[in-house]
């Protein structure tokens, strides 16, 4: 059971939009710690997609946006493309555990 | 910036494994090195961190007593040693660097090392 909760899967057709949620608690996201998102394509290491709640590395398209409110965060992907098909993970810090924590991951399928 | 990990390992139950993470392209001691593992078909699991400047560590409760994270600053390489292996430790193990603050992120990852535990 992951400390951060994500839906196991989401799907959308090319060109459509999807949102992936990440729900935490008062000891992690709700305590003010930043949320970061990672994309893991099949067979390779994760790479950072969004850092500091809503910042994109220069190599990441602006179709990807992050947001945070209260004890939750979200990753929105617009204009879905086939190459977006991957696993997505949220990550934050938990002060009760004194540990970095991940969500269980969400598999995005582009129909 | 590169993080290059050692190759695939196959171990018997009860054995230990030591995975290396050789780095280049950045000031080694400016970062913490974290280790994250991923069991087959599962999500990411944080194992702990090593302060590359001081050698201090913080391990996830689940791995305390079984994991040891070390480094050799002369060759900019970090190591993760996991003992008393069981089949549940079969996973890909990643090193990932992170600046020393709770709000920073894993900005570079190694390619992963597959560790298979089987009799």
Interface residues (C-beta under 8 A of the other chain):
Chain A: X2 X33 X34 X36 X38 X40 X44 X45 X46 X47 X48 X51 X52 X87 X89 X91 X93 X95 X97 X98 X99 X100 X101 X102 X103 X104 X105
Chain B: X34 X36 X43 X44 X45 X46 X49 X58 X60 X61 X94 X98 X102 X103 X105 X106 X107 X109 X110 X111 X112
